[in-house]
């Protein structure tokens, strides 16, 4: 992103500790889109409605958001390695439980446990990589971004490939890979990264109540995440593809998101104000969703629109998260916890509500409502330029990037 590039070749000359955590990061981020290709299969085989099936996203995102309010408090007291291992262990247990569940209600509940583990893991993984990487923090950040992009892109593809065998396959696959990551961190992460100063349990709540810039960005992000997860979680149903077709579709989406997040967003922030980038990207996403609402009858058009959306979402994920890091004098862990807890609510609501809207009015309505939501986010940012002036003048340093990616950038 904006971090100083490491010396040529140094990014690949890392201790095994770094590669162990990076591998676990890739698998963790796979979980974001893993269930996309198997949603129709779960609905069919478990005799669940589309609304019930979409609750797999709701439980996962809601628990992730709630847990984010407390992860900085936990990790600042028990340390990075312990938090990582607890998070990984929780993911392994609950992904296995998802794989053997006998009904959709059980899968929904177990996905909530998965979200708790994911929150613990992703909130501390970057600190572990920065603490162990050679080549400086810049190299660590590039590695983490690469893991993020790879995980988001590969998750739907792996879900599609394993989902062709059974809808249970992706859950078993994640459990096995996360178990390997757990063992690797136990064996290889010997140098404990520096523990943060203890964080008060009430800090994120106080931030939302007393810091207007954080509250404004959180509201905008909630509206944006509603649109984000309408596209991600609902679109497998109107597409009508099998698991492998959905896997390749969202693999393309993930690649597009990763490209703009890692390379395009930094280029834009060097040339334009963050508030301008965010406002215009929100507006562009809203227009794209309107077009999507008109073309739900065409799977080919939907595939193209999904990939185009990934390009915009990559820019937004990076720039909005950077903005949160620079919007106040709060510790970055506190700012990110407060912001993330609110924005995940948007995703938790979006998935089942989109399915319900489609049921009562047709496949076009979820995208129109999503367009209104992200259009409202654009208005929120445009109307708040005064209180957000700080984010336009600040350029993130390496530490800011680390906190931004490690805690906030997990869409």
DRENDO-1510 file (C-alpha; in Angstrom, 1 decimal, always signed):
<recs>
REC; n; res; u; v; w
REC; 1; UNK; +0.0; +0.0; +0.0 .
REC; 2; UNK; +1.6; +3.3; +1.0 .
REC; 3; UNK; +4.3; +1.6; +3.0 .
REC; 4; UNK; +7.9; +1.9; +1.9 .
REC; 5; UNK; +8.8; -1.0; -0.3 .
REC; 6; UNK; +11.4; -3.4; +1.1 .
REC; 7; UNK; +14.7; -3.9; -0.5 .
REC; 8; UNK; +14.7; -6.0; -3.6 .
REC; 9; UNK; +14.3; -9.7; -2.8 .
REC; 10; UNK; +14.1; -9.2; +0.9 .
REC; 11; UNK; +10.4; -9.8; +1.1 .
REC; 12; UNK; +11.0; -13.5; +0.3 .
REC; 13; UNK; +13.9; -14.0; +2.7 .
REC; 14; UNK; +11.8; -14.5; +5.8 .
REC; 15; UNK; +12.0; -16.7; +8.9 .
REC; 16; UNK; +9.8; -19.8; +8.9 .
REC; 17; UNK; +7.8; -18.1; +11.7 .
REC; 18; UNK; +6.6; -15.5; +9.2 .
REC; 19; UNK; +5.6; -18.0; +6.6 .
REC; 20; UNK; +3.7; -20.0; +9.3 .
REC; 21; UNK; +1.6; -17.0; +10.3 .
REC; 22; UNK; +1.2; -15.9; +6.6 .
REC; 23; UNK; -0.1; -19.4; +5.7 .
REC; 24; UNK; -2.6; -19.3; +8.6 .
REC; 25; UNK; -3.7; -15.8; +7.4 .
REC; 26; UNK; -4.4; -17.1; +3.9 .
REC; 27; UNK; -6.6; -19.9; +5.2 .
REC; 28; UNK; -8.3; -17.5; +7.6 .
REC; 29; UNK; -9.2; -15.1; +4.9 .
REC; 30; UNK; -10.5; -18.0; +2.7 .
REC; 31; UNK; -13.3; -18.3; +5.2 .
REC; 32; UNK; -14.8; -15.0; +4.0 .
REC; 33; UNK; -15.9; -16.3; +0.7 .
REC; 34; UNK; -15.7; -20.0; +1.3 .
REC; 35; UNK; -19.4; -20.7; +1.7 .
REC; 36; UNK; -20.5; -18.6; -1.3 .
REC; 37; UNK; -20.3; -21.5; -3.9 .
REC; 38; UNK; -22.1; -23.9; -1.6 .
REC; 39; UNK; -25.0; -21.8; -0.5 .
REC; 40; UNK; -27.4; -23.2; -3.1 .
REC; 41; UNK; -26.3; -26.8; -2.2 .
REC; 42; UNK; -26.8; -26.2; +1.5 .
REC; 43; UNK; -30.3; -24.8; +0.8 .
REC; 44; UNK; -31.2; -27.8; -1.3 .
REC; 45; UNK; -29.7; -30.6; +0.8 .
REC; 46; UNK; -30.7; -29.2; +4.2 .
REC; 47; UNK; -34.1; -28.2; +2.9 .
REC; 48; UNK; -33.6; -24.6; +4.0 .
REC; 49; UNK; -35.0; -21.4; +2.5 .
REC; 50; UNK; -32.7; -18.8; +1.0 .
REC; 51; UNK; -33.3; -16.5; +4.0 .
REC; 52; UNK; -32.3; -19.3; +6.4 .
REC; 53; UNK; -29.2; -20.1; +4.3 .
REC; 54; UNK; -28.1; -16.5; +4.3 .
REC; 55; UNK; -28.0; -16.5; +8.1 .
REC; 56; UNK; -24.7; -18.4; +7.7 .
REC; 57; UNK; -23.2; -15.0; +6.9 .
REC; 58; UNK; -25.2; -13.2; +9.6 .
REC; 59; UNK; -24.1; -15.3; +12.5 .
REC; 60; UNK; -20.5; -15.3; +11.3 .
REC; 61; UNK; -20.3; -11.5; +10.7 .
REC; 62; UNK; -22.3; -10.6; +13.8 .
REC; 63; UNK; -20.1; -12.6; +16.2 .
REC; 64; UNK; -17.0; -11.3; +14.4 .
REC; 65; UNK; -18.2; -7.7; +14.9 .
REC; 66; UNK; -19.1; -8.2; +18.6 .
REC; 67; UNK; -15.8; -9.9; +19.3 .
REC; 68; UNK; -13.9; -7.1; +17.6 .
REC; 69; UNK; -15.0; -4.9; +20.6 .
REC; 70; UNK; -13.0; -7.1; +22.9 .
REC; 71; UNK; -10.1; -8.6; +20.9 .
REC; 72; UNK; -7.7; -5.7; +21.6 .
REC; 73; UNK; -8.5; -6.0; +25.3 .
REC; 74; UNK; -7.8; -9.8; +25.2 .
REC; 75; UNK; -4.6; -9.7; +23.2 .
REC; 76; UNK; -3.1; -6.8; +25.2 .
REC; 77; UNK; -3.3; -9.1; +28.3 .
REC; 78; UNK; -2.6; -12.6; +27.2 .
REC; 79; UNK; -0.2; -11.8; +24.3 .
REC; 80; UNK; -0.2; -12.2; +20.5 .
REC; 81; UNK; +0.8; -15.9; +20.3 .
REC; 82; UNK; -1.8; -17.1; +22.8 .
REC; 83; UNK; -4.5; -15.0; +21.0 .
REC; 84; UNK; -3.5; -16.4; +17.6 .
REC; 85; UNK; -3.6; -20.0; +18.9 .
REC; 86; UNK; -6.9; -19.6; +20.6 .
REC; 87; UNK; -8.4; -18.1; +17.5 .
REC; 88; UNK; -7.1; -20.9; +15.3 .
REC; 89; UNK; -8.3; -23.6; +17.7 .
REC; 90; UNK; -11.8; -22.1; +17.8 .
REC; 91; UNK; -11.9; -22.0; +14.0 .
REC; 92; UNK; -10.8; -25.6; +13.7 .
REC; 93; UNK; -13.4; -26.8; +16.2 .
REC; 94; UNK; -16.3; -24.9; +14.7 .
REC; 95; UNK; -15.5; -25.6; +11.0 .
REC; 96; UNK; -15.5; -29.3; +11.9 .
REC; 97; UNK; -18.8; -28.9; +13.6 .
REC; 98; UNK; -20.2; -27.2; +10.5 .
REC; 99; UNK; -19.0; -30.1; +8.4 .
REC; 100; UNK; -20.9; -32.7; +10.5 .
REC; 101; UNK; -24.0; -30.6; +11.2 .
REC; 102; UNK; -27.3; -32.3; +10.5 .
REC; 103; UNK; -29.4; -29.2; +9.9 .
REC; 104; UNK; -29.1; -25.6; +8.7 .
REC; 105; UNK; -29.8; -24.2; +12.2 .
REC; 106; UNK; -26.7; -26.0; +13.5 .
REC; 107; UNK; -24.5; -24.7; +10.7 .
REC; 108; UNK; -25.7; -21.2; +11.4 .
REC; 109; UNK; -24.8; -21.6; +15.1 .
REC; 110; UNK; -21.4; -23.1; +14.4 .
REC; 111; UNK; -20.6; -20.3; +11.9 .
REC; 112; UNK; -21.1; -17.9; +14.8 .
REC; 113; UNK; -18.3; -19.7; +16.7 .
REC; 114; UNK; -16.2; -19.6; +13.6 .
REC; 115; UNK; -16.6; -15.8; +13.5 .
REC; 116; UNK; -15.4; -15.5; +17.1 .
REC; 117; UNK; -12.3; -17.4; +16.3 .
REC; 118; UNK; -11.7; -15.4; +13.2 .
REC; 119; UNK; -11.9; -12.1; +15.1 .
REC; 120; UNK; -9.3; -13.3; +17.6 .
REC; 121; UNK; -7.0; -14.4; +14.9 .
REC; 122; UNK; -7.1; -11.6; +12.4 .
REC; 123; UNK; -6.8; -8.9; +15.1 .
REC; 124; UNK; -3.4; -10.2; +16.1 .
REC; 125; UNK; -1.9; -11.9; +13.0 .
REC; 126; UNK; -0.3; -8.7; +11.6 .
REC; 127; UNK; +1.5; -8.0; +14.9 .
REC; 128; UNK; +3.0; -11.4; +14.8 .
REC; 129; UNK; +4.3; -11.0; +11.2 .
REC; 130; UNK; +5.7; -7.5; +11.9 .
REC; 131; UNK; +7.4; -8.8; +15.0 .
REC; 132; UNK; +9.2; -11.6; +13.2 .
REC; 133; UNK; +9.7; -10.4; +9.6 .
REC; 134; UNK; +13.1; -9.4; +8.2 .
REC; 135; UNK; +13.4; -6.5; +5.7 .
REC; 136; UNK; +11.5; -4.1; +8.0 .
REC; 137; UNK; +7.8; -3.5; +8.6 .
REC; 138; UNK; +7.3; -2.6; +4.9 .
REC; 139; UNK; +8.1; -6.2; +3.9 .
REC; 140; UNK; +5.8; -7.6; +6.6 .
REC; 141; UNK; +2.9; -5.4; +5.3 .
REC; 142; UNK; +3.4; -6.5; +1.7 .
REC; 143; UNK; +3.4; -10.2; +2.8 .
REC; 144; UNK; +0.3; -9.7; +4.9 .
REC; 145; UNK; -1.5; -7.9; +2.0 .
REC; 146; UNK; -0.5; -10.8; -0.3 .
REC; 147; UNK; -1.9; -13.3; +2.2 .
REC; 148; UNK; -5.1; -11.2; +2.4 .
REC; 149; UNK; -5.6; -11.1; -1.4 .
REC; 150; UNK; -4.7; -14.7; -1.9 .
REC; 151; UNK; -7.1; -15.9; +0.8 .
REC; 152; UNK; -10.0; -13.8; -0.5 .
REC; 153; UNK; -9.4; -15.0; -4.0 .
REC; 154; UNK; -8.8; -18.7; -3.3 .
REC; 155; UNK; -11.6; -19.1; -0.7 .
REC; 156; UNK; -14.5; -19.2; -3.2 .
REC; 157; UNK; -12.4; -21.3; -5.6 .
REC; 158; UNK; -11.6; -23.9; -2.9 .
REC; 159; UNK; -15.2; -23.8; -1.8 .
REC; 160; UNK; -16.4; -24.5; -5.4 .
REC; 161; UNK; -13.9; -27.3; -6.0 .
REC; 162; UNK; -14.7; -29.1; -2.7 .
REC; 163; UNK; -18.3; -28.2; -2.9 .
REC; 164; UNK; -18.6; -30.3; -6.1 .
REC; 165; UNK; -18.0; -33.3; -4.0 .
REC; 166; UNK; -20.2; -32.3; -1.1 .
REC; 167; UNK; -21.3; -29.1; +0.6 .
REC; 168; UNK; -19.5; -30.4; +3.7 .
REC; 169; UNK; -16.1; -30.6; +1.9 .
REC; 170; UNK; -15.1; -26.9; +2.2 .
REC; 171; UNK; -15.7; -27.0; +6.0 .
REC; 172; UNK; -13.5; -30.1; +6.4 .
REC; 173; UNK; -10.9; -28.5; +4.1 .
REC; 174; UNK; -10.6; -25.4; +6.3 .
REC; 175; UNK; -10.5; -27.4; +9.5 .
REC; 176; UNK; -7.5; -29.4; +8.2 .
REC; 177; UNK; -5.6; -26.4; +6.9 .
REC; 178; UNK; -6.2; -24.4; +10.0 .
REC; 179; UNK; -5.0; -27.3; +12.1 .
REC; 180; UNK; -1.8; -27.3; +10.1 .
REC; 181; UNK; -1.5; -23.6; +10.7 .
REC; 182; UNK; -2.0; -24.1; +14.4 .
REC; 183; UNK; +0.8; -26.7; +14.6 .
REC; 184; UNK; +3.1; -24.5; +12.5 .
REC; 185; UNK; +2.6; -21.5; +14.9 .
REC; 186; UNK; +3.1; -23.6; +18.0 .
REC; 187; UNK; +6.4; -25.0; +16.6 .
REC; 188; UNK; +7.8; -21.9; +14.8 .
REC; 189; UNK; +6.5; -18.8; +16.6 .
REC; 190; UNK; +9.0; -18.8; +19.4 .
REC; 191; UNK; +9.7; -15.1; +19.7 .
REC; 192; UNK; +6.6; -13.5; +21.2 .
REC; 193; UNK; +5.9; -10.2; +19.6 .
REC; 194; UNK; +5.8; -7.2; +21.9 .
REC; 195; UNK; +2.5; -7.1; +23.9 .
REC; 196; UNK; +0.5; -3.9; +23.6 .
REC; 197; UNK; -0.2; -1.8; +26.7 .
REC; 198; UNK; -3.4; -3.0; +28.3 .
REC; 199; UNK; -6.5; -1.6; +26.7 .
REC; 200; UNK; -9.6; -0.7; +28.7 .
REC; 201; UNK; -12.6; -2.8; +28.0 .
REC; 202; UNK; -14.8; +0.3; +27.5 .
REC; 203; UNK; -12.4; +2.0; +25.1 .
REC; 204; UNK; -14.2; +1.1; +21.8 .
REC; 205; UNK; -17.6; +2.1; +23.2 .
REC; 206; UNK; -16.3; +5.5; +24.4 .
REC; 207; UNK; -14.7; +6.1; +21.0 .
REC; 208; UNK; -18.1; +5.6; +19.2 .
REC; 209; UNK; -19.8; +7.9; +21.7 .
REC; 210; UNK; -17.3; +10.7; +21.8 .
REC; 211; UNK; -15.3; +10.9; +18.6 .
REC; 212; UNK; -17.4; +12.2; +15.6 .
REC; 213; UNK; -15.0; +11.2; +12.9 .
REC; 214; UNK; -14.9; +7.6; +14.0 .
REC; 215; UNK; -18.7; +7.5; +14.3 .
REC; 216; UNK; -19.1; +9.0; +10.9 .
REC; 217; UNK; -16.8; +6.6; +9.2 .
REC; 218; UNK; -18.4; +3.7; +11.1 .
REC; 219; UNK; -21.9; +4.7; +9.8 .
REC; 220; UNK; -20.6; +5.0; +6.2 .
REC; 221; UNK; -18.9; +1.6; +6.5 .
REC; 222; UNK; -22.1; +0.0; +7.9 .
REC; 223; UNK; -24.0; +1.2; +4.8 .
REC; 224; UNK; -21.2; +0.1; +2.5 .
REC; 225; UNK; -21.0; -3.3; +4.1 .
REC; 226; UNK; -24.7; -3.8; +3.6 .
REC; 227; UNK; -24.1; -3.4; -0.2 .
REC; 228; UNK; -20.9; -5.4; -0.1 .
REC; 229; UNK; -22.5; -8.5; +1.4 .
REC; 230; UNK; -25.7; -8.1; -0.7 .
REC; 231; UNK; -23.5; -8.7; -3.7 .
REC; 232; UNK; -21.3; -11.3; -2.1 .
REC; 233; UNK; -23.8; -13.4; -0.2 .
REC; 234; UNK; -27.0; -13.1; -2.3 .
REC; 235; UNK; -25.7; -13.2; -5.9 .
REC; 236; UNK; -25.0; -17.0; -5.9 .
REC; 237; UNK; -28.8; -17.5; -6.1 .
REC; 238; UNK; -29.7; -15.5; -9.2 .
REC; 239; UNK; -26.5; -16.7; -10.9 .
REC; 240; UNK; -27.8; -20.2; -10.8 .
REC; 241; UNK; -24.4; -21.8; -11.3 .
REC; 242; UNK; -23.1; -25.0; -9.7 .
REC; 243; UNK; -20.5; -24.9; -7.0 .
REC; 244; UNK; -17.5; -24.9; -9.4 .
REC; 245; UNK; -19.1; -22.1; -11.5 .
REC; 246; UNK; -19.7; -20.0; -8.5 .
REC; 247; UNK; -16.2; -20.7; -7.2 .
REC; 248; UNK; -14.6; -19.4; -10.4 .
REC; 249; UNK; -16.9; -16.4; -10.5 .
REC; 250; UNK; -15.9; -15.2; -7.0 .
REC; 251; UNK; -12.3; -16.2; -7.6 .
REC; 252; UNK; -12.3; -13.5; -10.3 .
REC; 253; UNK; -14.0; -11.1; -7.9 .
REC; 254; UNK; -11.3; -11.8; -5.2 .
REC; 255; UNK; -8.5; -11.3; -7.7 .
REC; 256; UNK; -9.9; -8.0; -8.8 .
REC; 257; UNK; -10.4; -6.9; -5.2 .
REC; 258; UNK; -6.8; -7.9; -4.3 .
REC; 259; UNK; -5.3; -6.0; -7.2 .
REC; 260; UNK; -6.9; -2.7; -6.5 .
REC; 261; UNK; -6.4; -3.0; -2.7 .
REC; 262; UNK; -2.7; -3.6; -3.0 .
REC; 263; UNK; -1.7; -1.5; -6.0 .
REC; 264; UNK; -4.5; +0.9; -7.2 .
REC; 265; UNK; -5.6; +2.3; -3.8 .
REC; 266; UNK; -2.1; +3.5; -2.9 .
REC; 267; UNK; -1.7; +5.1; -6.3 .
REC; 268; UNK; -5.0; +7.0; -5.8 .
REC; 269; UNK; -4.2; +8.1; -2.3 .
REC; 270; UNK; -0.9; +9.7; -3.5 .
REC; 271; UNK; -2.9; +11.8; -5.9 .
REC; 272; UNK; -6.3; +12.6; -4.5 .
REC; 273; UNK; -8.0; +13.3; -1.2 .
REC; 274; UNK; -9.3; +10.3; +0.6 .
REC; 275; UNK; -12.7; +11.8; +1.1 .
REC; 276; UNK; -12.9; +12.3; -2.7 .
REC; 277; UNK; -11.8; +8.8; -3.5 .
REC; 278; UNK; -14.3; +7.3; -1.1 .
REC; 279; UNK; -17.2; +9.5; -2.2 .
REC; 280; UNK; -16.7; +8.7; -5.9 .
REC; 281; UNK; -16.0; +5.0; -5.3 .
REC; 282; UNK; -19.2; +4.7; -3.2 .
REC; 283; UNK; -21.1; +6.5; -6.0 .
REC; 284; UNK; -19.6; +4.3; -8.7 .
REC; 285; UNK; -20.5; +1.2; -6.7 .
REC; 286; UNK; -24.1; +2.4; -6.3 .
REC; 287; UNK; -24.4; +2.9; -10.0 .
REC; 288; UNK; -23.0; -0.5; -10.7 .
REC; 289; UNK; -25.6; -2.0; -8.3 .
REC; 290; UNK; -28.4; -0.2; -10.2 .
REC; 291; UNK; -27.1; -1.8; -13.4 .
REC; 292; UNK; -27.0; -5.2; -11.7 .
REC; 293; UNK; -30.6; -4.8; -10.7 .
REC; 294; UNK; -31.6; -4.5; -14.4 .
REC; 295; UNK; -29.5; -7.5; -15.5 .
REC; 296; UNK; -30.3; -10.2; -13.0 .
REC; 297; UNK; -31.7; -12.3; -15.8 .
REC; 298; UNK; -28.3; -12.6; -17.5 .
REC; 299; UNK; -25.7; -14.8; -15.7 .
REC; 300; UNK; -22.9; -13.5; -18.0 .
REC; 301; UNK; -23.7; -9.9; -17.2 .
REC; 302; UNK; -23.7; -10.7; -13.5 .
REC; 303; UNK; -20.3; -12.3; -13.7 .
REC; 304; UNK; -18.9; -9.2; -15.3 .
REC; 305; UNK; -20.5; -6.9; -12.8 .
REC; 306; UNK; -19.3; -8.9; -9.9 .
REC; 307; UNK; -15.7; -8.6; -11.1 .
REC; 308; UNK; -16.1; -4.9; -11.7 .
REC; 309; UNK; -17.5; -4.5; -8.2 .
REC; 310; UNK; -14.4; -6.2; -6.9 .
REC; 311; UNK; -12.2; -3.5; -8.4 .
REC; 312; UNK; -14.2; -0.8; -6.6 .
REC; 313; UNK; -14.4; -2.8; -3.3 .
REC; 314; UNK; -10.6; -3.3; -3.2 .
REC; 315; UNK; -10.1; +0.5; -3.4 .
REC; 316; UNK; -12.8; +1.2; -0.7 .
REC; 317; UNK; -11.6; -1.5; +1.7 .
REC; 318; UNK; -8.1; +0.0; +1.8 .
REC; 319; UNK; -8.9; +3.7; +1.7 .
REC; 320; UNK; -11.7; +3.6; +4.2 .
REC; 321; UNK; -9.6; +1.6; +6.6 .
REC; 322; UNK; -6.7; +3.9; +6.3 .
REC; 323; UNK; -9.0; +6.8; +6.9 .
REC; 324; UNK; -10.1; +5.3; +10.2 .
REC; 325; UNK; -6.5; +5.0; +11.3 .
REC; 326; UNK; -5.9; +8.7; +10.7 .
REC; 327; UNK; -9.2; +10.1; +11.8 .
REC; 328; UNK; -8.4; +10.6; +15.5 .
REC; 329; UNK; -5.7; +10.5; +18.2 .
REC; 330; UNK; -7.1; +7.3; +19.6 .
REC; 331; UNK; -4.9; +4.2; +19.7 .
REC; 332; UNK; -5.3; +2.5; +16.4 .
REC; 333; UNK; -6.5; -0.7; +18.0 .
REC; 334; UNK; -9.3; +1.1; +19.7 .
REC; 335; UNK; -10.3; +3.0; +16.6 .
REC; 336; UNK; -10.4; -0.1; +14.5 .
REC; 337; UNK; -12.3; -2.1; +17.1 .
REC; 338; UNK; -15.0; +0.5; +17.4 .
REC; 339; UNK; -15.3; +1.0; +13.6 .
REC; 340; UNK; -15.2; -2.7; +12.7 .
REC; 341; UNK; -17.9; -3.7; +15.3 .
REC; 342; UNK; -20.3; -1.3; +13.6 .
REC; 343; UNK; -19.5; -2.1; +10.0 .
REC; 344; UNK; -20.0; -5.8; +10.4 .
REC; 345; UNK; -23.6; -5.2; +11.4 .
REC; 346; UNK; -24.2; -4.0; +7.8 .
REC; 347; UNK; -23.0; -7.4; +6.4 .
REC; 348; UNK; -24.9; -9.4; +9.1 .
REC; 349; UNK; -28.2; -7.7; +8.1 .
REC; 350; UNK; -27.6; -7.7; +4.4 .
REC; 351; UNK; -27.5; -11.4; +3.5 .
REC; 352; UNK; -30.9; -12.6; +4.9 .
REC; 353; UNK; -32.7; -9.3; +4.1 .
REC; 354; UNK; -31.6; -9.5; +0.5 .
REC; 355; UNK; -33.0; -13.0; +0.2 .
REC; 356; UNK; -36.3; -11.8; +1.8 .
REC; 357; UNK; -36.6; -8.8; -0.5 .
REC; 358; UNK; -36.0; -11.1; -3.5 .
REC; 359; UNK; -38.7; -13.5; -2.3 .
REC; 360; UNK; -41.4; -10.8; -1.9 .
REC; 361; UNK; -40.6; -8.6; -4.9 .
REC; 362; UNK; -38.1; -10.2; -7.3 .
REC; 363; UNK; -34.3; -10.5; -7.8 .
REC; 364; UNK; -33.9; -6.9; -8.7 .
REC; 365; UNK; -34.9; -5.4; -5.4 .
REC; 366; UNK; -32.0; -6.5; -3.2 .
REC; 367; UNK; -29.6; -4.6; -5.5 .
REC; 368; UNK; -31.7; -1.5; -5.6 .
REC; 369; UNK; -31.8; -1.4; -1.8 .
REC; 370; UNK; -28.0; -2.0; -1.7 .
REC; 371; UNK; -27.5; +0.9; -4.2 .
REC; 372; UNK; -29.5; +3.2; -1.9 .
REC; 373; UNK; -27.4; +2.1; +1.1 .
REC; 374; UNK; -24.1; +2.8; -0.5 .
REC; 375; UNK; -25.4; +6.0; -2.1 .
REC; 376; UNK; -26.3; +7.1; +1.4 .
REC; 377; UNK; -22.8; +6.3; +2.5 .
REC; 378; UNK; -21.4; +8.6; -0.3 .
REC; 379; UNK; -23.7; +11.4; +1.0 .
REC; 380; UNK; -22.5; +10.8; +4.6 .
REC; 381; UNK; -18.9; +11.2; +3.6 .
REC; 382; UNK; -19.5; +14.2; +1.3 .
REC; 383; UNK; -21.5; +16.0; +4.0 .
REC; 384; UNK; -18.8; +15.3; +6.6 .
REC; 385; UNK; -15.7; +16.6; +4.8 .
REC; 386; UNK; -15.2; +19.2; +7.6 .
REC; 387; UNK; -15.0; +16.7; +10.4 .
REC; 388; UNK; -13.0; +14.3; +8.2 .
REC; 389; UNK; -10.4; +16.9; +7.1 .
REC; 390; UNK; -7.7; +15.2; +9.1 .
REC; 391; UNK; -7.8; +12.1; +6.9 .
REC; 392; UNK; -7.2; +14.2; +3.8 .
REC; 393; UNK; -4.0; +15.7; +5.2 .
REC; 394; UNK; -2.5; +12.7; +6.8 .
REC; 395; UNK; -0.3; +10.2; +5.1 .
REC; 396; UNK; -0.1; +6.8; +6.9 .
REC; 397; UNK; +3.2; +5.7; +8.3 .
REC; 398; UNK; +4.2; +2.0; +8.4 .
REC; 399; UNK; +2.7; +1.5; +11.9 .
REC; 400; UNK; -0.6; +3.0; +10.7 .
REC; 401; UNK; -0.7; +0.6; +7.8 .
REC; 402; UNK; +0.0; -2.3; +10.0 .
REC; 403; UNK; -2.9; -1.5; +12.3 .
REC; 404; UNK; -5.2; -0.7; +9.4 .
REC; 405; UNK; -4.6; -4.0; +7.6 .
REC; 406; UNK; -4.3; -6.1; +10.7 .
REC; 407; UNK; -7.6; -5.1; +12.3 .
REC; 408; UNK; -9.8; -3.2; +9.9 .
REC; 409; UNK; -9.3; -4.5; +6.4 .
REC; 410; UNK; -11.1; -7.9; +6.7 .
REC; 411; UNK; -14.2; -7.6; +4.3 .
</recs>
